[in-house]
Amino acid sequence: MKVSVIIPVFNQASYLAQCLDSVLAQSLRDIEVVCVDDGSTDGSGAMLDGYAARDPRVKVVRQANAGAGPARNAGMDAATGEFIAFMDPDDKYPDDGVLADLVRGAEENGVDACGGSLLMMDGRRLEPEFTFDADGVMEYSDYQFEYGFYRFVFRREFLRANDVRFPALCRFQDVPFCIEALHAAGRFCALKRVVYLYRDGHHSVEWSADGGRKALANVSGIMASYDLAVRYGYGRMAARLKERLLGFVSLLCSESNGLRADLAATRDALTSELEDVKGSESYRLGLALTWPARKLKRLITLAT
């Protein structure tokens, strides 16, 4: 098996068919599509079963709702491909040559990761770092960008050997993974061509409506990422994450009293979870996740 495409699925029936069709249409046929049904209640599970019945390359893994990070970890555990690609169930590939080009870039350049450019569904561009200006091998220490892991393929054995996993956070768990993976790789192949179309807006988080748990997890994820940037000497990345952290904390402090109450009510539970992770996961993951637990109390004091 050449590529395992891992897709965590939670209540995305409206967009799931577009996503799966774009993956199954790839010119690289030697793929498996590992779909992790993360406790969906909207019919997404039945859609996955239908695709699996029609195409043996679709593999469905089921778990109780645990969030995208644990779902992606479960997908990696079930994957058998030489390379792993990640996709969100509401996004899609722009054409049928994406996976072939990404794998070719990694193999021809002898690197463990290859990534391309990203556009929004409507053609808009995000930060400049989401677009590569030319094809070639880049040093991650020169790139220092922490977003868009789903634009890359990674050698599965490389991820396993370096114990690169997603932290057990319900928000912002993808950025620590991206930093750890590309730092461990050291260098990667960059492709100028667009390899991923990202959908935004339909799942925006209303922090007061979603409660303090997601807000605290978001803070923890940013802080864990900042800790990694500092540890690895990525100064530009650390400055950017610090600015993002301060901006988000300011947002929380300006929210309603209801959100402040939610933050106070969930503080101890989240801190306890992070300490549990420290004891049960690897030393490196423990370092990344317990630093937010120690620093979180001061931020919560500001918000409450």
Backbone torsions as a table, in degrees:
resi	resn	phi	psi	omega
1	MET	NA	128.9	-175.9
2	LYS	-85.2	-48.1	-175.5
3	VAL	-135.1	134.9	168.6
4	SER	-106.5	120.0	176.8
5	VAL	-97.9	117.4	-175.2
6	ILE	-101.1	125.6	-176.8
7	ILE	-129.4	109.8	172.8
8	PRO	-78.7	133.9	-174.1
9	VAL	-126.0	120.0	171.6
10	PHE	-139.0	106.1	174.0
11	ASN	51.6	59.1	177.6
12	GLN	-126.6	39.0	-176.7
13	ALA	-60.5	-28.1	-176.8
14	SER	-67.8	-28.3	-173.4
15	TYR	-120.0	-7.7	-169.9
16	LEU	-61.6	-39.9	-178.1
17	ALA	-62.8	-42.3	177.9
18	GLN	-59.8	-42.1	-179.8
19	CYS	-63.0	-54.7	-176.6
20	LEU	-63.5	-39.0	179.5
21	ASP	-61.9	-38.5	-179.2
22	SER	-69.1	-30.3	178.1
23	VAL	-76.3	-46.8	-176.1
24	LEU	-70.5	-17.2	178.8
25	ALA	-85.6	-1.0	-177.5
26	GLN	-60.3	142.1	179.3
27	SER	-66.1	-28.1	172.4
28	LEU	-76.0	106.9	-173.3
29	ARG	-87.0	-20.0	-175.7
30	ASP	-82.0	67.8	-176.9
31	ILE	-132.5	161.1	166.8
32	GLU	-128.4	145.8	-178.9
33	VAL	-114.1	104.0	-176.1
34	VAL	-92.4	103.7	-178.8
35	CYS	-99.9	121.6	-179.4
36	VAL	-104.4	106.5	178.6
37	ASP	-76.9	107.1	-173.9
38	ASP	-91.3	54.6	177.4
39	GLY	73.6	36.2	-178.5
40	SER	-63.6	148.5	179.8
41	THR	-126.2	8.0	-172.6
42	ASP	-111.1	12.4	-177.4
43	GLY	98.9	-3.9	178.8
44	SER	-60.8	-38.4	-179.7
45	GLY	-61.0	-42.2	178.6
46	ALA	-66.0	-37.1	176.5
47	MET	-62.3	-42.8	178.8
48	LEU	-61.8	-42.1	178.9
49	ASP	-62.6	-37.9	178.4
50	GLY	-64.2	-43.7	177.7
51	TYR	-64.2	-41.6	-179.5
52	ALA	-63.6	-35.0	179.2
53	ALA	-69.0	-30.2	-177.0
54	ARG	-90.4	-25.3	-175.3
55	ASP	-138.0	112.7	-176.1
56	PRO	-65.8	-9.5	178.0
57	ARG	-76.2	-13.4	-179.9
58	VAL	-89.8	123.6	178.6
59	LYS	-118.2	128.0	-177.9
60	VAL	-107.7	125.4	174.8
61	VAL	-114.3	136.7	-177.8
62	ARG	-119.2	144.1	175.9
63	GLN	-151.1	159.0	170.9
64	ALA	-65.3	151.6	-175.4
65	ASN	-56.1	120.1	-179.0
66	ALA	-134.5	-7.5	-179.4
67	GLY	104.8	165.5	-173.8
68	ALA	-65.6	-37.2	-178.8
69	GLY	-61.0	-57.2	176.6
70	PRO	-59.1	-33.5	178.4
71	ALA	-65.3	-42.0	177.7
72	ARG	-65.9	-38.5	175.8
73	ASN	-60.8	-41.6	177.8
74	ALA	-63.5	-37.4	177.0
75	GLY	-64.9	-40.5	177.6
76	MET	-64.0	-37.4	179.2
77	ASP	-64.7	-31.7	-177.8
78	ALA	-89.6	-12.6	-174.1
79	ALA	-73.0	148.8	178.7
80	THR	-126.1	-1.7	-175.0
81	GLY	-73.2	158.6	174.5
82	GLU	-66.5	-35.9	177.2
83	PHE	-118.5	154.7	175.1
84	ILE	-120.7	133.7	171.8
85	ALA	-120.6	149.3	178.7
86	PHE	-117.7	144.3	177.3
87	MET	-146.0	143.6	171.4
88	ASP	-87.6	148.2	-170.4
89	PRO	-72.7	-5.0	177.5
90	ASP	-108.2	6.1	179.1
91	ASP	-108.2	-178.4	177.9
92	LYS	-161.4	166.2	174.3
93	TYR	-84.4	146.0	-177.1
94	PRO	-76.5	-22.0	-179.0
95	ASP	-158.3	178.6	-172.7
96	ASP	-88.5	3.6	-178.4
97	GLY	-104.9	5.9	-172.5
98	VAL	-60.8	-55.8	-174.5
99	LEU	-64.8	-38.6	177.9
100	ALA	-61.3	-42.4	-179.2
101	ASP	-68.7	-40.7	-179.9
102	LEU	-65.6	-44.2	178.5
103	VAL	-64.3	-42.8	178.8
104	ARG	-60.2	-42.0	179.5
105	GLY	-60.9	-41.8	179.3
106	ALA	-68.0	-45.0	-175.7
107	GLU	-69.5	-44.2	-176.9
108	GLU	-68.9	-25.0	-178.8
109	ASN	-103.0	-0.2	176.4
110	GLY	62.6	38.5	-179.2
111	VAL	-118.4	165.7	-176.5
112	ASP	-92.3	-4.4	-179.1
113	ALA	-148.5	145.8	175.3
114	CYS	-143.0	132.9	-178.6
115	GLY	-136.5	161.6	179.1
116	GLY	-129.1	-165.7	-176.9
117	SER	-87.5	161.0	-177.4
118	LEU	-127.7	141.2	172.0
119	LEU	-128.5	156.3	169.1
120	MET	-71.7	163.0	-179.7
121	MET	-57.1	-34.3	-178.2
122	ASP	-89.3	9.0	176.9
123	GLY	92.4	-4.0	179.4
124	ARG	-71.0	151.4	175.2
125	ARG	-101.9	150.3	176.0
126	LEU	-98.6	-143.9	178.2
127	GLU	-56.3	150.5	-178.9
128	PRO	-54.7	-30.2	-176.6
129	GLU	-67.6	-15.0	176.5
130	PHE	-75.9	-6.0	179.9
131	THR	-122.4	129.1	173.9
132	PHE	-94.4	135.0	-176.0
133	ASP	-81.4	-19.1	-178.1
134	ALA	-156.9	159.8	174.3
135	ASP	-78.3	144.1	176.4
136	GLY	155.1	175.4	179.9
137	VAL	-89.8	132.9	-179.8
138	MET	-119.3	148.0	169.9
139	GLU	-86.3	132.3	-179.4
140	TYR	-65.2	-29.5	177.6
141	SER	-64.6	-24.5	175.4
142	ASP	-84.7	-34.5	-176.4
143	TYR	-75.1	-55.2	176.1
144	GLN	51.2	49.0	174.6
145	PHE	-123.8	141.4	-167.4
146	GLU	-113.4	5.8	-174.7
147	TYR	-114.3	159.2	171.3
148	GLY	83.7	39.8	179.1
149	PHE	-59.3	-26.3	-178.2
150	TYR	-74.3	-1.6	172.9
151	ARG	-84.4	-3.7	-171.6
152	PHE	-114.8	156.1	159.3
153	VAL	-110.7	146.6	-179.9
154	PHE	-127.6	142.6	172.8
155	ARG	-66.0	128.9	-175.4
156	ARG	-63.1	-42.3	-179.2
157	GLU	-64.5	-33.9	176.7
158	PHE	-63.4	-45.0	178.3
159	LEU	-62.9	-42.5	-179.1
160	ARG	-65.6	-45.9	-176.9
161	ALA	-63.4	-30.4	-179.4
162	ASN	-98.2	5.7	177.6
163	ASP	52.6	45.0	179.1
164	VAL	-87.9	115.3	-177.1
165	ARG	-134.5	169.1	175.4
166	PHE	-89.8	132.0	176.7
167	PRO	-66.8	154.4	-175.2
168	ALA	-83.4	64.3	176.2
169	LEU	-118.1	145.4	-179.4
170	CYS	-83.2	-8.6	175.9
171	ARG	-139.4	147.2	170.3
172	PHE	62.0	27.5	180.0
173	GLN	-83.3	-15.6	-176.3
174	ASP	-76.5	-29.5	-176.7
175	VAL	-69.2	-47.4	175.3
176	PRO	-57.3	-37.4	177.8
177	PHE	-62.0	-45.8	-178.0
178	CYS	-61.4	-44.6	179.8
179	ILE	-62.0	-48.7	-178.2
180	GLU	-61.8	-43.7	-176.6
181	ALA	-66.0	-48.3	-176.2
182	LEU	-75.2	-29.3	174.1
183	HIS	-65.9	-43.7	179.2
184	ALA	-64.5	-36.6	178.4
185	ALA	-67.9	-36.0	179.6
186	GLY	80.7	-50.4	179.0
187	ARG	-139.2	153.9	-178.6
188	PHE	-147.5	161.0	175.7
189	CYS	-88.3	128.6	177.6
190	ALA	-106.4	135.9	176.1
191	LEU	-115.5	133.2	179.5
192	LYS	-66.4	-33.4	-173.6
193	ARG	-66.3	151.0	178.8
194	VAL	-73.8	128.1	-178.3
195	VAL	-119.8	-3.8	-174.0
196	TYR	-151.4	136.4	175.3
197	LEU	-114.1	122.6	-171.9
198	TYR	-107.4	134.5	179.0
199	ARG	-103.7	133.2	-177.4
200	ASP	-135.7	160.9	173.1
201	GLY	103.6	-37.8	-175.2
202	HIS	-79.3	-17.1	-179.8
203	HIS	-122.1	32.5	176.7
204	SER	-61.7	142.4	-176.6
205	VAL	-92.6	126.4	169.6
206	GLU	-94.6	104.7	-170.0
207	TRP	-61.2	-37.7	-179.9
208	SER	-69.7	-32.5	-180.0
209	ALA	-77.7	-38.6	-177.7
210	ASP	-80.1	-13.7	176.8
211	GLY	89.9	172.0	-174.0
212	GLY	-71.0	-22.3	-175.5
213	ARG	-60.7	-47.8	179.9
214	LYS	-67.4	-37.1	179.2
215	ALA	-63.4	-43.8	179.6
216	LEU	-66.5	-38.4	177.9
217	ALA	-65.1	-36.9	178.3
218	ASN	-63.2	-45.3	176.6
219	VAL	-59.8	-44.6	-178.4
220	SER	-62.5	-40.5	179.4
221	GLY	-65.3	-41.9	177.9
222	ILE	-63.7	-43.1	-178.3
223	MET	-66.6	-38.8	177.0
224	ALA	-62.9	-39.9	179.1
225	SER	-66.7	-41.6	177.7
226	TYR	-61.0	-42.0	178.8
227	ASP	-60.0	-42.2	178.5
228	LEU	-64.6	-43.3	-179.7
229	ALA	-60.5	-42.4	178.8
230	VAL	-66.1	-45.2	-177.8
231	ARG	-60.7	-38.6	-176.5
232	TYR	-91.0	1.5	176.2
233	GLY	76.4	27.6	179.2
234	TYR	-93.4	84.6	-172.7
235	GLY	-63.1	-44.2	-179.5
236	ARG	-63.6	-42.1	179.1
237	MET	-63.8	-44.0	-179.4
238	ALA	-61.0	-42.2	179.8
239	ALA	-64.4	-40.0	-180.0
240	ARG	-66.2	-42.2	-180.0
241	LEU	-69.1	-36.0	177.6
242	LYS	-63.4	-41.8	178.5
243	GLU	-64.3	-40.6	178.4
244	ARG	-64.6	-41.5	179.9
245	LEU	-62.2	-48.2	-178.8
246	LEU	-63.5	-38.7	178.4
247	GLY	-65.0	-39.8	-178.5
248	PHE	-71.0	-39.9	177.5
249	VAL	-63.4	-38.3	176.7
250	SER	-62.1	-39.5	176.9
251	LEU	-61.3	-45.4	-179.9
252	LEU	-61.3	-40.3	-178.0
253	CYS	-67.8	-23.7	-179.1
254	SER	-91.4	-5.3	-178.2
255	GLU	-75.1	-179.4	-174.5
256	SER	-69.1	164.0	174.8
257	ASN	-61.1	-30.2	178.6
258	GLY	-62.0	-41.2	177.7
259	LEU	-66.0	-40.9	179.2
260	ARG	-60.2	-38.5	177.8
261	ALA	-65.8	-41.6	177.8
262	ASP	-61.6	-41.6	179.6
263	LEU	-60.2	-45.4	-179.5
264	ALA	-64.3	-39.8	-176.7
265	ALA	-69.0	-30.2	-175.8
266	THR	-99.5	-5.8	-176.5
267	ARG	-56.6	-52.4	-174.8
268	ASP	-65.6	-37.5	-179.3
269	ALA	-64.2	-45.8	-179.0
270	LEU	-66.6	-42.1	178.9
271	THR	-59.7	-41.7	178.9
272	SER	-63.2	-41.0	179.0
273	GLU	-61.8	-42.8	-179.1
274	LEU	-64.6	-37.5	177.5
275	GLU	-67.3	-34.8	176.6
276	ASP	-63.4	-41.0	178.1
277	VAL	-61.0	-39.9	179.9
278	LYS	-57.0	-39.7	-176.7
279	GLY	-81.3	-24.8	-171.5
280	SER	-105.0	-22.7	-178.1
281	GLU	-96.7	-178.6	-178.2
282	SER	-65.3	162.7	-179.1
283	TYR	-58.8	-42.1	-178.1
284	ARG	-65.0	-43.6	178.6
285	LEU	-65.8	-36.4	176.9
286	GLY	-61.1	-42.3	177.8
287	LEU	-60.4	-41.9	-175.8
288	ALA	-68.3	-31.0	-172.3
289	LEU	-102.3	-18.8	179.4
290	THR	-87.7	-20.4	172.8
291	TRP	-60.7	-44.7	174.1
292	PRO	-60.1	-37.1	-179.2
293	ALA	-61.7	-39.3	-179.1
294	ARG	-72.2	-37.3	-177.3
295	LYS	-85.7	-18.8	-173.4
296	LEU	-61.5	-34.5	-175.1
297	LYS	-60.8	-39.4	-179.4
298	ARG	-67.5	-38.3	178.9
299	LEU	-68.6	-38.4	179.6
300	ILE	-65.5	-35.2	176.4
301	THR	-58.3	-39.8	178.0
302	LEU	-64.2	-39.3	-174.4
303	ALA	-82.0	-17.0	-178.2
304	THR	-110.3	NA	NA
